[in-house]
């Protein structure tokens, strides 16, 4: 059952990430690049060198990346909530999905 839950969680999160990326890409290539840069951090992967190194690579500030990550996290949470049709503790469901993937 753990393997099934992990596969299901990966599929749900991947679908939500793809939908949000499409939405972001419509706003322009620079937004899509920013999305790609912070996506890992949003999914729990610490960027090599942290936000400071990633910001230097992208020519922005660590604060700007944190804000982008926060907004992306909120948008993904909303997308996952729609996918799951969850009433109540959406953040708990998102956390459970991410734990299943880890």
N, C-alpha and C positions, 0 to 999 in steps of 0.2 A: 504494500500500500504506500510506503514512503516513496518508492520509485514513481508510482503513478502520480502522487501529489507533486513531486518535484517536476515531472514532465508537464503536468497541467499548469503549474505555477509559471514555468518558463514560457509556455505558450501564451498565457494571459498577459504576462509582462511584456513579452516580445510584441504582441498585437498592440498593446497600449503604446509602447515606444514607437512603433511604426506609424500609428495614427497621429501621434503628437508630432513626430518628425515631419510628416507630410504637411501638417498644419503650419509648422514653423517654416518649412522650406518655401511655402507660399509667400511668406513675409520677406524673402530674399536670401541670397546665398550667404551673407554674413551671419544671419540668424541661424541658418542651418549649420554653419561651421561652429558657432558657439554652442549649439545644441549637441553636436557631436563631441565637442571638447568636454562638456560637463556631464554628459550622459553617464559615464562610468561612476563619477562621484555621487550622482543621484542614486545609482543602483548599489551604492555601498563600497565601491572600489576607490581607494584613496589614490589620487593622481600622483605619479612619481614626482617627488619634489614638492608636493602639495599645490595649493592654489597659486602660491607665489610663482612657482616655476611655470605652471600652465599659463598664468596671466602674462608672464614675460614672453612666452612663445607667441601668444595671440596679440600682444601689444595692447593689453588692457590692464586693469588693476585686479588684485585679489578680491577686493570688495565687490567689484562688478561681476566677477565670476560667482561669488557667493549668492548675490541677488539672483543671477540667472539660474543657478542651481535651485534656489528656493522656489522660484516661479515654475521651473520645470517639474520639481517634485510635486507641487500643488496641482499642476495640470495633469501629470501622470496619475495622481491620486484620484482626480475627478474622472479620468478616462477609465481607470480600473473599476471605480465605483459603478460607472455606467455598464461596463462589461459584466460585472458580477451581480448587478441589480441588488446591491446591499442596502439595507435600511439599518441605520445605527452607526456602529463603530467602523467607519471606513478605514481609518488609520490602522486599526487593529488588523483588518483584513489585508491591507497593504503590507504591514509588518510581517504577517504570517506568510504571505507569498514570498517576500524577500528572504525570510528564514528558510523556506522550503528550497529556494534556489541555492542558497549558500552551501 
